[in-house]
Structure formats: C-alpha cells, structure tokens
C-alpha cells in the first residue's frame, strides 16, 4: 500500500490514532505515559543557567560584534557565538554556581518570575 502524502487530513488522523493508542515503552513503569500521554520536563544545564546569570556579559559580547538593536535578526545572529564565548571563559567558581543553579532548577523547578519571562 502506497501512502499518499497529499491527503494530509487522513495522515493526521492516522498519526493521532497511533500516538493515542500505542503505549510508550515505559508505560508499565509510569502510568502517566501510557496511551499517548507524555509528560515533558525540561532538564536544565549549566549553559541554560549561564544565560540567566551572565546575561549582561553575553549582551556586551554581542554588542562588540554588532550595533544592531537587541532582539533584531542581526543581533540574534551573533547571540549563540557570544553565549558560547562567555560560557567558555567562565572560571571554576562561576561554573560551579551554574551547576548548582541547574541542579536546583531540575529539582525544584523554575521560580515563578523566571517562568513568566
């Protein structure tokens, strides 16, 4: 049988049925994941916390590369490189602070102020 991809509503129905009726591999261990219901949790890393703790350094690094206004396409083009540069230049104490905050976020979740950003 050849699947015709131009029939998107039928393909969507099959996809929905499949995700609703096929059990996840760990369904026996965690009943919440059975029958297509998946729980999504974000695991935070040192890099995630670095973005919050040292956002002023990242902002300065981007501004050294471009004079574009923050948030614009030209500014965002340089953001990832600036973030990596700042993260790689952190000393051991700052990396430990990032690790501790990442563990806290993973255990307790983000504060309401961070969630609403």
N, C-alpha and C positions, 0 to 999 in steps of 0.2 A: 504494500500500500504506500502510495506516494503522498506525503503531506504537502498540501498547497499552502504556502505562507501568505497568500493574498487574502485568505479567509481569516482575518485577524479575530473577529468575534468568536469563531469556533476554536481557534488556537488559545484564546484567552480562557474560554470555558474549560478546555482540557487542562490547561495549566492550573487553574483554580481548583478543579476537581482533584488533580494529582496532589497539590500541596495540602488540600484538606483531608485527603483520605489515605495518604501514605504516612506511616509512622516514622518518626525520626529514629535514628539509630539508638539513641539513649532514652527512648520513651519509657522503658521499664524502670530506669533509674530515676527519672524525673517526669512525673505525670503531666507537668505543665507543658512539656514539649511534644506531647502526643497529639495526634490528629491535626498536624499542621500549625499548631500554636507554638511559636518560638519566642523565647524571651531573649531580648537583646540587652546586653550590658556592655558598656564601654570600658575597656581596660586602659587606664591612663599610664603613660610612660614618662620618663624623665624629659623627653622632648616636649611633651604636652605641657608639663609644669613650667618648663623653661620659657615657653611662650607667654605665660602669665606672670612669672616672677621677674623676667628681664625684658619686658616688652619695650621699655624705654631704650635699652641698648639695641634691640632689633630695629626700632624705629630710626634711631640715629644711623645705624648701618645702612638702612635703605636710603635715608636722606643723603648720605655721602655719594650714593650711586646715581640718584636722580632727584630732580627738583619738582617732580610731578606731585600733585596733591595726594595725600594719603587716601587709599582706597580705590584709586583710579587704576586702569589697566596697566599703565606704565609702572606705577608704584608696586602693584601686586606682582609684576614680572620679576622684581628684584627681591621680593619678600622671602622666598624659600632659601635663596642663597644666603641672605643676611641672617636668617634664623639658624642655618647650619653653621655659619661662621661664628655667631655668638655662642652657640652650644659647644662647639669645638674649642672655644677659648676659655670656657669656664674652668676654675680651679677645683681642687678636690672638695673643699668646703661647700662651694656652690653646687657641685654635682650631688653631694650628699643631701643638701637641702632639697634639691629637685627630687631625689629618690624618696626621701621621707614624705614629701608632699604627695607624690604619686601613690605611695602606699596608703596614705590617709584617704585620698580620693577614692582609691579602689575599695577600701574597707568601709568607709562611711558615706561615700558619695560626695558630690559637689555641694557646696553651700548654696543656699537659695540665690544669693547675689550673683554667683558665677553661672548658675543655671539660667537666670533671666537675661544674661547678656546676649 
